[in-house]
Structure formats: structure tokens, C-alpha cells
């Protein structure tokens, strides 16, 4: 196994020094799913949730979360994000909302954590806004789907090289 990049020679946590890395265009796409009762999904689709527009609120929460990832995840670099989008696709079978986030930056480090944080917070916001109607909702399948840019090269689900 290779040396862990977030530990110094004495095993103490450190922020990785990226000052010698090239500035490149980097993109990350993450996804997740909020499973719920069909009646709960109907509240979203009809716009009749008691707390208001669930998806508009979750979209804003996800974008804000991407921008604040460095405040939430230890040792993440603050990034000048150039784009963050959060999109939703309703599903009837199984009932729920698929959440996808895309984050872009021109920088010296990637935006995988920002995309994952955006999806996670958007999913949590959906849960929060609907918990009075359905406490049994589950948040599932949060994962990195794709990334481009950087020294490690591109990644797409299903294309991970053995041992990496």
C-alpha cells in the first residue's frame, strides 16, 4: 500500500501540500437516492409538502454544502468552485428521488469531496423537509460516479483499476 498522503512521517494528520501541482480543469459527479413511500413522493411532485418546495430547498442546500466542504471535512482545501449543480429525478419504482451533483474547478486538487458533500446534504435536506410525513425514508447509494482532471486521471464507475 502506498504512503497515506494526509499523514506526516510521525503519523500526524497534515493538509496535503498541493503547491507544486499543476492547475487543471477538474470535475466530479456524485449521486445518491432518497427512498420513500409513494405518498411522500406525491407530496414533492404536487408541491404540497408542509415545509415548502422540497427540491428547490435541497438544491440550494447542496450547492451551499459544496462551497463549504472545506469547513466540514478535515484537511480539505478551500476551493474556488467554478460550477456546482444539483439535479433531481423522481422514481416511482422504487419510490424516491435520485440526486446528482456536478462540481467543477480549475485548481490544484479535485472536487470529489465537494460533489459527495453536495449530494449528501441535498439528500439530508429532502429528509428534513419530509420527515413529518415519512420518518422511514432512507438515504442510499451515495457515491462518486465520475471524475476528470488531475494526476490520477479520469475515473468512472465500473472502470476502477485493480488495486487503486
DSSP file (Angstrom, degrees, kcal/mol; ACC not computed):
  #  RESIDUE AA STRUCTURE BP1 BP2  ACC     N-H-->O    O-->H-N    N-H-->O    O-->H-N    TCO  KAPPA ALPHA  PHI   PSI    X-CA   Y-CA   Z-CA
    1    1 A X              0   0    0      0, 0.0     3,-0.1     0, 0.0     2,-0.1   0.000 360.0 360.0 360.0 142.6    0.0    0.0    0.0
    2    2 A X        -     0   0    0      1,-0.1     2,-0.1     0, 0.0     3,-0.1  -0.333 360.0 -82.9 -76.0 160.8    1.3    3.5   -0.8
    3    3 A X        -     0   0    0      1,-0.1     2,-0.3     2,-0.1    -1,-0.1  -0.364  49.2-109.1 -61.7 137.3    2.0    6.1    1.9
    4    4 A X    >   -     0   0    0      1,-0.1     3,-1.2    -3,-0.1    -1,-0.1  -0.559  21.5-145.4 -72.3 130.3   -1.1    7.9    3.1
    5    5 A X  T 3  S+     0   0    0     -2,-0.3    -1,-0.1     1,-0.3    -2,-0.1   0.669  92.4  58.6 -74.8 -17.5   -0.9   11.5    1.8
    6    6 A X  T 3  S+     0   0    0     10,-0.1     8,-1.9     7,-0.1     2,-0.4   0.206  95.0  75.8 -99.6  16.5   -2.6   13.0    4.9
    7    7 A X  B <   -A   13   0A   0     -3,-1.2     6,-0.2     6,-0.2     2,-0.1  -0.984  68.7-143.4-126.5 139.1    0.0   11.8    7.4
    8    8 A X    >   -     0   0    0      4,-2.5     3,-2.0    -2,-0.4    -4,-0.1  -0.215  45.6 -81.7 -85.6-174.0    3.5   13.1    8.0
    9    9 A X  T 3  S+     0   0    0      1,-0.3    -1,-0.1     2,-0.1    -2,-0.0   0.720 132.3  50.6 -63.7 -21.6    6.5   10.9    8.9
   10   10 A X  T 3  S-     0   0    0      2,-0.1    -1,-0.3     0, 0.0    -3,-0.0   0.328 121.4-105.7 -96.8   6.2    5.4   10.8   12.5
   11   11 A X  S <  S+     0   0    0     -3,-2.0     2,-0.3     1,-0.3    -2,-0.1   0.615  72.8 142.6  82.4  12.8    1.8    9.8   11.7
   12   12 A X        -     0   0    0      1,-0.1    -4,-2.5     0, 0.0    -1,-0.3  -0.638  57.9-103.4 -88.1 145.4    0.3   13.2   12.4
   13   13 A X  B     +A    7   0A   0     -2,-0.3     2,-0.3    -6,-0.2    -6,-0.2  -0.433  47.4 171.7 -66.8 136.0   -2.5   14.5   10.2
   14   14 A X        -     0   0    0     -8,-1.9     2,-0.4    -2,-0.1     3,-0.0  -0.977  37.9-109.7-141.1 153.7   -1.5   17.2    7.8
   15   15 A X        -     0   0    0     -2,-0.3    61,-0.1     1,-0.1     2,-0.1  -0.734  47.7-107.4 -80.3 133.6   -3.1   19.0    4.9
   16   16 A X        -     0   0    0     -2,-0.4     2,-0.8    59,-0.4   -10,-0.1  -0.363  26.7-124.0 -63.2 136.4   -1.5   17.8    1.6
   17   17 A X        +     0   0    0      1,-0.1     3,-0.3    -2,-0.1    -1,-0.1  -0.754  36.5 169.3 -83.2 111.7    0.8   20.4    0.0
   18   18 A X    >   +     0   0    0     -2,-0.8     3,-1.7     1,-0.2    -1,-0.1   0.261  42.4 110.2-105.0  10.7   -0.6   20.9   -3.5
   19   19 A X  T 3  S+     0   0    0      1,-0.3    -1,-0.2     3,-0.0    -2,-0.0   0.769  79.8  47.7 -62.0 -26.4    1.5   24.0   -4.3
   20   20 A X  T 3  S+     0   0    0     -3,-0.3    -1,-0.3     2,-0.1     2,-0.2   0.492  90.8 103.1 -91.8  -3.4    3.7   22.1   -6.9
   21   21 A X  S <  S-     0   0    0     -3,-1.7     2,-0.1     1,-0.1    88,-0.1  -0.518  78.2-108.7 -80.4 147.7    0.7   20.5   -8.6
   22   22 A X        -     0   0    0     -2,-0.2     2,-0.6     1,-0.1    85,-0.1  -0.431  28.2-113.9 -72.8 146.7   -0.5   21.9  -12.0
   23   23 A X        +     0   0    0     -2,-0.1     2,-0.3    83,-0.1    85,-0.2  -0.735  50.5 164.4 -78.7 121.5   -3.7   23.8  -12.2
   24   24 A X  E     -B  107   0B   0     83,-2.6    83,-2.3    -2,-0.6     2,-0.4  -0.925  45.2 -94.3-135.3 160.9   -6.1   21.8  -14.3
   25   25 A X  E     -B  106   0B   0     -2,-0.3     2,-0.4    81,-0.2    81,-0.2  -0.632  48.3-173.8 -73.6 130.4   -9.8   21.7  -15.0
   26   26 A X  E     -B  105   0B   0     79,-3.1    79,-2.2    -2,-0.4     2,-0.3  -0.984  10.9-178.2-133.4 140.3  -11.4   19.2  -12.7
   27   27 A X  E     -BC 104 148B   0    121,-1.4   121,-2.4    -2,-0.4     2,-0.4  -0.988   3.6-172.1-136.3 144.2  -14.9   17.8  -12.5
   28   28 A X  E     -BC 103 147B   0     75,-2.2    75,-2.5    -2,-0.3     2,-0.4  -0.999   4.3-164.8-136.9 140.1  -16.6   15.4  -10.1
   29   29 A X  E     +BC 102 146B   0    117,-3.0   116,-3.2    -2,-0.4   117,-1.8  -0.991  13.1 176.7-123.5 129.8  -20.1   13.9  -10.3
   30   30 A X  E     -BC 101 144B   0     71,-2.3    71,-2.4    -2,-0.4     2,-0.3  -0.879   6.2-165.5-127.8 161.0  -21.7   12.2   -7.4
   31   31 A X  E     +BC 100 143B   0    112,-2.3   112,-2.2    -2,-0.3     2,-0.3  -0.952  11.0 168.3-143.5 163.3  -25.1   10.6   -6.8
   32   32 A X  E     -B   99   0B   0     67,-2.0    67,-3.0    -2,-0.3     2,-0.4  -0.947  21.1-133.4-160.9 174.7  -27.5    9.4   -4.1
   33   33 A X  E     -BC  98 140B   0    107,-2.2   107,-3.3    -2,-0.3     2,-0.7  -0.999   0.8-153.6-142.6 135.0  -31.1    8.2   -3.6
   34   34 A X  E     -BC  97 139B   0     63,-2.5    63,-1.9    -2,-0.4     2,-0.3  -0.933  20.0-156.3-107.9 109.4  -33.7    9.1   -1.1
   35   35 A X  E     +BC  96 138B   0    103,-2.6   103,-1.7    -2,-0.7     2,-0.3  -0.664  25.5 154.7 -86.5 140.5  -36.2    6.2   -0.8
   36   36 A X        -     0   0    0     59,-2.2    59,-0.2    -2,-0.3    58,-0.1  -0.940  47.2 -73.9-154.8 170.1  -39.6    7.0    0.5
   37   37 A X    >>  -     0   0    0     -2,-0.3     4,-1.9     1,-0.1     3,-0.8  -0.423  46.2-115.6 -66.9 148.4  -43.3    5.9    0.4
   38   38 A X  H 3> S+     0   0    0      1,-0.2     4,-2.1     2,-0.2    -1,-0.1   0.847 117.3  58.1 -54.6 -34.4  -45.1    6.7   -2.8
   39   39 A X  H 3> S+     0   0    0      2,-0.2     4,-1.2     1,-0.2    -1,-0.2   0.841 104.7  50.7 -65.9 -32.5  -47.3    9.1   -0.9
   40   40 A X  H <> S+     0   0    0     -3,-0.8     4,-1.4     2,-0.2     3,-0.3   0.909 108.3  51.1 -70.9 -42.7  -44.3   11.1    0.2
   41   41 A X  H  X S+     0   0    0     -4,-1.9     4,-2.6     1,-0.2    -2,-0.2   0.890 105.5  57.6 -59.1 -39.0  -43.1   11.3   -3.4
   42   42 A X  H  X S+     0   0    0     -4,-2.1     4,-2.2     1,-0.2     6,-0.3   0.850 100.3  57.4 -61.7 -34.4  -46.5   12.6   -4.3
   43   43 A X  H  X>S+     0   0    0     -4,-1.2     5,-1.6    -3,-0.3     4,-0.9   0.909 109.8  44.7 -61.5 -41.8  -46.1   15.4   -1.8
   44   44 A X  H ><5S+     0   0    0     -4,-1.4     3,-0.6     1,-0.2    -2,-0.2   0.953 114.8  47.2 -65.4 -49.9  -42.9   16.5   -3.7
   45   45 A X  H 3<5S+     0   0    0     -4,-2.6    -2,-0.2     1,-0.2    -1,-0.2   0.811 115.8  44.4 -66.5 -30.4  -44.4   16.2   -7.1
   46   46 A X  H 3<5S-     0   0    0     -4,-2.2    -1,-0.2    -5,-0.2    -2,-0.2   0.599 105.5-126.1 -88.3 -11.4  -47.6   18.1   -6.2
   47   47 A X  T <<5S+     0   0    0     -4,-0.9    -3,-0.2    -3,-0.6    -4,-0.1   0.752  74.3 122.7  73.9  23.5  -45.8   20.8   -4.3
   48   48 A X      < +     0   0    0     -5,-1.6    -4,-0.2    -6,-0.3     2,-0.1   0.199  24.6 133.1-107.2  17.1  -47.9   20.2   -1.2
   49   49 A X    >   -     0   0    0     -6,-0.7     3,-1.7     3,-0.3    81,-0.1  -0.465  61.7-127.2 -65.5 138.9  -45.1   19.5    1.3
   50   50 A X  T 3  S+     0   0    0      1,-0.3    -1,-0.1    -2,-0.1     3,-0.1   0.795 106.3  52.9 -60.6 -30.9  -45.8   21.5    4.5
   51   51 A X  T 3  S-     0   0    0     78,-0.5     2,-0.3     1,-0.3    -1,-0.3   0.504 113.7-114.6 -86.3  -2.9  -42.3   23.0    4.6
   52   52 A X  S <  S+     0   0    0     -3,-1.7     2,-1.0    77,-0.1    -1,-0.3  -0.758  72.0   7.5 111.7-156.5  -42.5   24.3    1.0
   53   53 A X     >  -     0   0    0     -2,-0.3     4,-2.0     1,-0.2     5,-0.2  -0.529  60.8-170.0 -72.7 100.2  -40.6   23.5   -2.2
   54   54 A X  H  > S+     0   0    0     -2,-1.0     4,-2.5     1,-0.2    -1,-0.2   0.917  80.4  43.4 -60.8 -49.2  -38.6   20.4   -1.2
   55   55 A X  H  > S+     0   0    0      2,-0.2     4,-2.3     1,-0.2    -1,-0.2   0.864 111.8  52.0 -72.8 -35.5  -36.4   20.2   -4.3
   56   56 A X  H  > S+     0   0    0      2,-0.2     4,-2.0     1,-0.2    -1,-0.2   0.923 113.9  45.2 -64.0 -41.9  -35.6   23.9   -4.6
   57   57 A X  H  X S+     0   0    0     -4,-2.0     4,-2.4     1,-0.2    -2,-0.2   0.917 113.4  49.2 -66.7 -42.9  -34.5   24.0   -1.0
   58   58 A X  H  X S+     0   0    0     -4,-2.5     4,-2.4    -5,-0.2    -1,-0.2   0.855 108.8  54.1 -65.9 -34.7  -32.5   20.8   -1.4
   59   59 A X  H  X S+     0   0    0     -4,-2.3     4,-2.3     2,-0.2     5,-0.2   0.948 111.1  44.4 -63.5 -48.5  -30.8   22.2   -4.5
   60   60 A X  H  X S+     0   0    0     -4,-2.0     4,-2.7     1,-0.2     5,-0.2   0.917 113.2  51.7 -62.6 -42.8  -29.7   25.4   -2.7
   61   61 A X  H  X S+     0   0    0     -4,-2.4     4,-2.3     1,-0.2    -1,-0.2   0.908 110.3  49.1 -61.0 -42.3  -28.6   23.3    0.4
   62   62 A X  H  X S+     0   0    0     -4,-2.4     4,-2.1     2,-0.2    -1,-0.2   0.914 112.0  47.1 -64.7 -43.5  -26.5   21.0   -1.9
   63   63 A X  H  X S+     0   0    0     -4,-2.3     4,-1.7     1,-0.2    -2,-0.2   0.927 113.1  48.9 -64.3 -44.5  -24.8   23.9   -3.7
   64   64 A X  H  X S+     0   0    0     -4,-2.7     4,-1.1     1,-0.2    -1,-0.2   0.898 109.6  53.3 -61.1 -39.5  -24.1   25.7   -0.4
   65   65 A X  H >< S+     0   0    0     -4,-2.3     3,-0.5     1,-0.2     4,-0.4   0.897 104.3  54.7 -63.8 -41.0  -22.6   22.5    1.0
   66   66 A X  H >< S+     0   0    0     -4,-2.1     3,-1.0     1,-0.2     4,-0.3   0.917 108.7  49.4 -57.4 -42.3  -20.3   22.1   -1.9
   67   67 A X  H 3< S+     0   0    0     -4,-1.7    -1,-0.2     1,-0.2    -2,-0.2   0.726 115.5  43.5 -69.7 -22.0  -18.9   25.5   -1.2
   68   68 A X  T XX S+     0   0    0     -4,-1.1     3,-1.8    -3,-0.5     4,-0.8   0.243  76.0 112.3-107.9  12.2  -18.4   24.8    2.5
   69   69 A X  H X> S+     0   0    0     -3,-1.0     4,-2.7    -4,-0.4     3,-1.4   0.877  73.5  58.9 -54.6 -40.9  -16.9   21.3    2.2
   70   70 A X  H 34 S+     0   0    0      1,-0.3    -1,-0.3    -4,-0.3     6,-0.2   0.728 104.3  52.8 -63.7 -19.6  -13.5   22.5    3.5
   71   71 A X  H <4 S+     0   0    0     -3,-1.8    -1,-0.3     1,-0.1    -2,-0.2   0.650 117.0  37.5 -85.3 -16.3  -15.3   23.6    6.7
   72   72 A X  H << S+     0   0    0     -3,-1.4     2,-0.6    -4,-0.8    -2,-0.2   0.785 109.7  56.9-104.6 -36.1  -16.9   20.2    7.2
   73   73 A X  S >< S-     0   0    0     -4,-2.7     3,-1.7     1,-0.0    -1,-0.2  -0.890  88.3-118.5-106.2 117.7  -14.3   17.7    6.2
   74   74 A X  T 3  S+     0   0    0     -2,-0.6     3,-0.1     1,-0.2    -3,-0.1  -0.226  92.6  11.0 -56.0 139.7  -10.9   17.9    7.9
   75   75 A X  T 3  S+     0   0    0      1,-0.3   -59,-0.4    -5,-0.2    -1,-0.2   0.438  88.2 138.1  73.5   4.6   -7.9   18.6    5.8
   76   76 A X    <   -     0   0    0     -3,-1.7    -1,-0.3    -6,-0.2     2,-0.3  -0.579  54.7-120.2 -75.4 142.6   -9.9   19.5    2.6
   77   77 A X        -     0   0    0     -2,-0.2     2,-0.3    -3,-0.1    -7,-0.1  -0.593  23.6-112.9 -79.5 141.5   -8.6   22.5    0.8
   78   78 A X        -     0   0    0     -2,-0.3     2,-0.3    -8,-0.1   -10,-0.1  -0.622  42.9-159.6 -70.4 133.2  -10.9   25.5    0.3
   79   79 A X        -     0   0    0     -2,-0.3     2,-1.4   -12,-0.2    -9,-0.1  -0.885  27.7-129.2-121.7 147.6  -11.6   25.7   -3.4
   80   80 A X        -     0   0    0     -2,-0.3    26,-0.5    26,-0.2   -13,-0.0  -0.688  38.5-154.4 -89.0  81.3  -12.8   28.4   -5.8
   81   81 A X        -     0   0    0     -2,-1.4    24,-0.2     1,-0.1     3,-0.1  -0.335  14.8-166.1 -62.1 133.6  -15.6   26.3   -7.3
   82   82 A X  S    S+     0   0    0     22,-2.2     2,-0.3     1,-0.3    23,-0.2   0.672  71.7   8.3 -96.2 -20.4  -16.5   27.4  -10.8
   83   83 A X  E     +D  104   0B   0     21,-1.3    21,-2.8     2,-0.0     2,-0.3  -0.949  55.0 176.9-158.8 140.7  -19.7   25.5  -11.0
   84   84 A X  E     +D  103   0B   0     -2,-0.3     2,-0.4    19,-0.2    19,-0.2  -0.943  11.6 175.1-143.5 123.2  -22.0   23.4   -8.7
   85   85 A X  E     -D  102   0B   0     17,-2.6    17,-2.1    -2,-0.3     2,-0.4  -0.964  12.8-166.2-127.8 146.6  -25.2   21.9   -9.9
   86   86 A X  E     -D  101   0B   0     -2,-0.4     2,-0.3    15,-0.2    15,-0.2  -0.994  14.3-177.3-131.6 125.0  -27.7   19.6   -8.1
   87   87 A X  E     -D  100   0B   0     13,-3.1    13,-2.5    -2,-0.4     2,-0.4  -0.887  10.8-149.9-126.3 155.5  -30.4   17.8  -10.0
   88   88 A X  E     -D   99   0B   0     -2,-0.3     2,-0.4    11,-0.2    11,-0.2  -0.953   8.2-171.3-128.9 141.1  -33.2   15.5   -9.1
   89   89 A X  E     -D   98   0B   0      9,-2.2     9,-3.0    -2,-0.4     2,-0.1  -0.967  22.0-137.3-130.7 116.1  -35.0   12.7  -10.9
   90   90 A X  E     -D   97   0B   0     -2,-0.4     2,-0.4     7,-0.2     7,-0.2  -0.396  17.7-160.1 -68.9 149.6  -38.2   11.3   -9.3
   91   91 A X  E   > -D   96   0B   0      5,-2.8     5,-2.0     1,-0.1     3,-0.2  -0.999  17.8-170.9-132.2 133.7  -38.5    7.5   -9.4
   92   92 A X  E   5S+D   95   0B   0     -2,-0.4     3,-0.4     1,-0.3     2,-0.3   0.728  76.3  64.5 -92.5 -25.5  -41.8    5.5   -9.0
   93   93 A X  T   5S+     0   0    0      1,-0.6    -1,-0.3     3,-0.1     2,-0.1  -0.778 121.8  15.4-142.7  95.1  -40.2    2.1   -8.7
   94   94 A X  T   5S-     0   0    0     -2,-0.3    -1,-0.6    -3,-0.2     2,-0.2   0.525 110.3-123.1 -77.8 157.8  -38.7    2.3   -6.2
   95   95 A X  E   5 + D   0  92B   0     -3,-0.4   -59,-2.2   -59,-0.2     2,-0.3  -0.485  65.7  76.3 -69.3 131.5  -40.4    5.4   -4.9
   96   96 A X  E   <S-BD  35  91B   0     -5,-2.0    -5,-2.8   -61,-0.3     2,-0.4  -0.979  75.3 -73.4 160.7-169.2  -37.9    8.2   -4.2
   97   97 A X  E     -BD  34  90B   0    -63,-1.9   -63,-2.5    -2,-0.3     2,-0.5  -0.987  28.0-146.2-126.0 123.9  -35.7   10.9   -5.6
   98   98 A X  E     -BD  33  89B   0     -9,-3.0    -9,-2.2    -2,-0.4     2,-0.4  -0.774  20.0-158.0 -84.8 131.2  -32.4   10.3   -7.4
   99   99 A X  E     -BD  32  88B   0    -67,-3.0   -67,-2.0    -2,-0.5     2,-0.4  -0.944  12.0-178.7-116.0 130.8  -29.9   13.2   -6.5
  100  100 A X  E     -BD  31  87B   0    -13,-2.5   -13,-3.1    -2,-0.4     2,-0.4  -0.996   4.0-169.7-131.1 134.8  -27.0   14.0   -8.8
  101  101 A X  E     -BD  30  86B   0    -71,-2.4   -71,-2.3    -2,-0.4     2,-0.4  -0.972   4.4-167.6-124.5 139.0  -24.4   16.8   -8.2
  102  102 A X  E     -BD  29  85B   0    -17,-2.1   -17,-2.6    -2,-0.4     2,-0.4  -0.994   8.9-176.1-123.1 129.6  -21.7   18.0  -10.5
  103  103 A X  E     -BD  28  84B   0    -75,-2.5   -75,-2.2    -2,-0.4     2,-0.3  -0.987   2.1-170.4-128.8 136.7  -18.9   20.3   -9.3
  104  104 A X  E     +BD  27  83B   0    -21,-2.8   -22,-2.2    -2,-0.4   -21,-1.3  -0.919   9.9 163.3-126.8 152.0  -16.2   21.9  -11.3
  105  105 A X  E     -B   26   0B   0    -79,-2.2   -79,-3.1    -2,-0.3     2,-0.6  -0.976  34.3-137.3-156.6 152.3  -13.0   23.8  -10.5
  106  106 A X  E     +B   25   0B   0    -26,-0.5     2,-0.3    -2,-0.3   -81,-0.2  -0.961  66.2 102.7-108.0 108.9   -9.8   24.9  -12.2
  107  107 A X  E    S-B   24   0B   0    -83,-2.3   -83,-2.6    -2,-0.6    43,-0.1  -0.887  82.1 -84.5-166.2-168.6   -7.3   24.1   -9.5
  108  108 A X  S    S+     0   0    0     -2,-0.3     2,-0.3   -85,-0.2   -86,-0.1   0.396 103.5  41.2-101.5  -0.8   -4.6   22.0   -8.0
  109  109 A X  S    S-     0   0    0    -85,-0.1   -83,-0.1    41,-0.1   -85,-0.1  -0.981  86.2 -99.7-146.9 157.3   -6.8   19.5   -6.2
  110  110 A X        -     0   0    0     -2,-0.3     3,-0.1     1,-0.1     4,-0.1  -0.046  12.3-136.1 -77.8 175.3  -10.0   17.6   -7.1
  111  111 A X     >  +     0   0    0     -8,-0.2     4,-2.1     1,-0.1     5,-0.2   0.012  65.5 116.0-120.1  24.6  -13.6   18.3   -6.2
  112  112 A X  H  > S+     0   0    0      1,-0.2     4,-2.5     2,-0.2     5,-0.2   0.930  80.2  47.9 -60.0 -45.9  -14.8   14.7   -5.4
  113  113 A X  H  > S+     0   0    0      1,-0.2     4,-2.4     2,-0.2    -1,-0.2   0.858 109.5  54.0 -65.9 -33.9  -15.5   15.6   -1.7
  114  114 A X  H  > S+     0   0    0      2,-0.2     4,-2.3     1,-0.2    -1,-0.2   0.912 110.5  45.5 -66.1 -42.5  -17.4   18.7   -2.8
  115  115 A X  H  X S+     0   0    0     -4,-2.1     4,-2.2     2,-0.2    -2,-0.2   0.916 114.5  48.2 -66.9 -42.9  -19.7   16.7   -5.1
  116  116 A X  H  X S+     0   0    0     -4,-2.5     4,-2.4     1,-0.2    -2,-0.2   0.885 112.6  48.8 -64.3 -38.9  -20.2   14.0   -2.4
  117  117 A X  H  X S+     0   0    0     -4,-2.4     4,-2.7    -5,-0.2     5,-0.3   0.900 109.0  53.1 -67.6 -40.7  -21.0   16.6    0.2
  118  118 A X  H  X S+     0   0    0     -4,-2.3     4,-2.2     2,-0.2    -2,-0.2   0.938 112.5  44.2 -59.0 -47.8  -23.4   18.3   -2.1
  119  119 A X  H  X S+     0   0    0     -4,-2.2     4,-2.6     2,-0.2     5,-0.2   0.928 113.6  50.8 -63.3 -45.5  -25.3   15.1   -2.7
  120  120 A X  H  X S+     0   0    0     -4,-2.4     4,-2.4     1,-0.2    -2,-0.2   0.926 113.4  43.4 -60.5 -46.7  -25.3   14.1    1.0
  121  121 A X  H  X S+     0   0    0     -4,-2.7     4,-2.2     2,-0.2    -1,-0.2   0.867 112.3  53.1 -70.8 -35.7  -26.6   17.5    2.2
  122  122 A X  H  X S+     0   0    0     -4,-2.2     4,-2.1    -5,-0.3    -1,-0.2   0.928 111.6  46.9 -62.4 -43.6  -29.3   17.6   -0.6
  123  123 A X  H  X S+     0   0    0     -4,-2.6     4,-2.3     1,-0.2    -2,-0.2   0.918 111.9  50.2 -63.0 -43.8  -30.4   14.2    0.5
  124  124 A X  H  X S+     0   0    0     -4,-2.4     4,-2.7     1,-0.2    -1,-0.2   0.865 109.0  52.5 -62.5 -35.9  -30.5   15.2    4.1
  125  125 A X  H  X S+     0   0    0     -4,-2.2     4,-2.6     2,-0.2    -1,-0.2   0.901 107.1  51.4 -68.0 -41.1  -32.5   18.3    3.3
  126  126 A X  H  X S+     0   0    0     -4,-2.1     4,-1.1     2,-0.2    -2,-0.2   0.943 112.2  47.7 -58.4 -46.6  -35.1   16.2    1.4
  127  127 A X  H >X S+     0   0    0     -4,-2.3     4,-1.3     1,-0.2     3,-0.8   0.945 111.9  49.6 -58.5 -49.0  -35.3   14.0    4.5
  128  128 A X  H 3< S+     0   0    0     -4,-2.7     3,-0.4     1,-0.2     4,-0.3   0.895 110.5  49.4 -59.2 -42.2  -35.6   17.0    6.8
  129  129 A X  H 3< S+     0   0    0     -4,-2.6   -78,-0.5     1,-0.2    -1,-0.2   0.692 122.7  32.3 -74.2 -16.9  -38.3   18.7    4.8
  130  130 A X  H XX S+     0   0    0     -4,-1.1     4,-1.8    -3,-0.8     3,-1.5   0.383  83.4 104.3-118.9   2.4  -40.4   15.5    4.6
  131  131 A X  T 3< S+     0   0    0     -4,-1.3    -2,-0.1    -3,-0.4    -3,-0.1   0.783  76.3  61.5 -61.8 -27.1  -39.7   13.7    7.9
  132  132 A X  T 34 S+     0   0    0     -4,-0.3    -1,-0.3     1,-0.2     3,-0.2   0.823 113.3  37.4 -66.3 -28.8  -43.1   14.7    9.4
  133  133 A X  T <4 S+     0   0    0     -3,-1.5    -2,-0.2     1,-0.2    -1,-0.2   0.749 134.8  14.0 -91.2 -27.0  -44.7   12.7    6.6
  134  134 A X    ><  +     0   0    0     -4,-1.8     3,-1.1    -7,-0.2    -1,-0.2  -0.650  51.3 171.6-157.3  87.4  -42.3    9.8    6.4
  135  135 A X  T 3  S+     0   0    0      1,-0.2    -4,-0.1    -3,-0.2    -1,-0.1   0.618  78.2  71.6 -73.7 -11.1  -39.7    9.1    9.1
  136  136 A X  T 3   +     0   0    0     -5,-0.1    -1,-0.2     2,-0.1  -101,-0.1   0.371  67.5 126.8 -87.6   5.3  -38.9    5.8    7.4
  137  137 A X    <   -     0   0    0     -3,-1.1     2,-0.4   -10,-0.1  -101,-0.2  -0.256  45.7-152.9 -58.1 149.8  -37.1    7.4    4.4
  138  138 A X  E     -C   35   0B   0   -103,-1.7  -103,-2.6     2,-0.0     2,-0.6  -0.965  11.8-139.7-127.3 148.4  -33.6    6.1    3.7
  139  139 A X  E     +C   34   0B   0     -2,-0.4     2,-0.3  -105,-0.2  -105,-0.2  -0.931  37.6 173.9-104.9 122.6  -30.6    7.7    2.1
  140  140 A X  E     +C   33   0B   0   -107,-3.3  -107,-2.2    -2,-0.6    -2,-0.0  -0.874  39.9  15.9-132.7 156.2  -28.9    5.2   -0.1
  141  141 A X  E     +     0   0B   0     -2,-0.3     2,-0.5     1,-0.2  -110,-0.2   0.722  59.0 173.8  62.6  28.9  -26.1    4.7   -2.7
  142  142 A X  E     +     0   0B   0     -3,-0.1     2,-0.3  -109,-0.1  -110,-0.2  -0.580  25.0 137.6 -70.6 122.8  -24.2    7.9   -2.1
  143  143 A X  E     -C   31   0B   0   -112,-2.2  -112,-2.3    -2,-0.5     2,-0.4  -0.993  60.2 -94.7-161.0 159.6  -21.1    7.5   -4.3
  144  144 A X  E     -C   30   0B   0     -2,-0.3  -114,-0.3  -114,-0.2     3,-0.1  -0.706  34.4-179.5 -77.4 129.9  -18.7    9.1   -6.7
  145  145 A X  E     -     0   0B   0   -116,-3.2    12,-2.8    -2,-0.4     2,-0.3   0.786  61.4  -8.1 -99.3 -38.8  -19.8    8.4  -10.2
  146  146 A X  E     -CE  29 156B   0   -117,-1.8  -117,-3.0    10,-0.2    -1,-0.4  -0.993  53.4-176.3-159.8 149.4  -17.2   10.1  -12.3
  147  147 A X  E     -CE  28 155B   0      8,-2.6     8,-2.5    -2,-0.3     2,-0.3  -0.987   5.4-169.3-148.7 148.7  -14.2   12.5  -12.0
  148  148 A X  E     +C   27   0B   0   -121,-2.4  -121,-1.4    -2,-0.3     6,-0.1  -0.929  45.7  35.5-132.4 158.7  -11.9   14.1  -14.5
  149  149 A X        +     0   0    0     -2,-0.3     3,-0.2  -123,-0.2  -123,-0.1   0.058  67.3  78.1  88.1 162.8   -8.6   16.0  -14.3
  150  150 A X  S >  S-     0   0    0   -125,-0.2     3,-1.1     1,-0.2    -1,-0.2  -0.077  90.3 -63.6  88.9 171.0   -5.7   15.7  -12.0
  151  151 A X  T 3  S+     0   0    0      1,-0.2    -1,-0.2  -129,-0.1     3,-0.1   0.815 126.7  58.3 -65.0 -34.7   -2.7   13.5  -11.8
  152  152 A X  T 3  S-     0   0    0      1,-0.2    -1,-0.2    -3,-0.2    -2,-0.1   0.625 102.1-141.2 -76.2 -10.5   -4.6   10.3  -11.2
  153  153 A X    <   -     0   0    0     -3,-1.1    -1,-0.2    -4,-0.1    -2,-0.1  -0.211  40.0 -21.9  82.1-173.8   -6.6   10.7  -14.4
  154  154 A X        -     0   0    0     -3,-0.1     2,-0.4    -6,-0.1    -6,-0.2  -0.292  53.0-167.5 -73.9 155.2  -10.2   10.0  -15.1
  155  155 A X  E     +E  147   0B   0     -8,-2.5    -8,-2.6     5,-0.1     2,-0.3  -0.996   7.9 175.5-138.8 138.6  -12.5    7.7  -13.1
  156  156 A X  E >   -E  146   0B   0     -2,-0.4     3,-2.6   -10,-0.2   -10,-0.2  -0.992  45.8 -90.0-141.0 139.5  -15.9    6.4  -14.0
  157  157 A X  T 3  S+     0   0    0    -12,-2.8   -12,-0.1    -2,-0.3    -2,-0.0  -0.181 117.0  24.0 -47.9 132.3  -18.0    3.9  -12.0
  158  158 A X  T 3  S+     0   0    0      3,-0.0    -1,-0.3     0, 0.0   -13,-0.0   0.385 108.5  79.5  90.5  -3.7  -17.1    0.5  -13.3
  159  159 A X    <   +     0   0    0     -3,-2.6    -2,-0.2     2,-0.1     2,-0.2   0.234  54.5 136.8-118.9  13.1  -13.7    1.5  -14.6
  160  160 A X        -     0   0    0     -4,-0.2     2,-0.1     1,-0.1     3,-0.1  -0.415  56.0-122.1 -64.0 129.9  -11.7    1.5  -11.3
  161  161 A X    >   -     0   0    0     -2,-0.2     3,-1.7     1,-0.1    -1,-0.1  -0.461  34.5 -94.0 -72.3 145.0   -8.3   -0.1  -11.9
  162  162 A X  T 3  S+     0   0    0      1,-0.3    -1,-0.1     2,-0.1     0, 0.0  -0.340 109.9  19.0 -58.8 133.4   -7.5   -3.1   -9.7
  163  163 A X  T 3         0   0    0     -3,-0.1    -1,-0.3    -2,-0.0    -2,-0.1   0.498 360.0 360.0  84.9   4.1   -5.6   -2.1   -6.6
  164  164 A X    <         0   0    0     -3,-1.7    -2,-0.1     0, 0.0    -3,-0.1   0.396 360.0 360.0-117.0 360.0   -6.5    1.5   -6.7
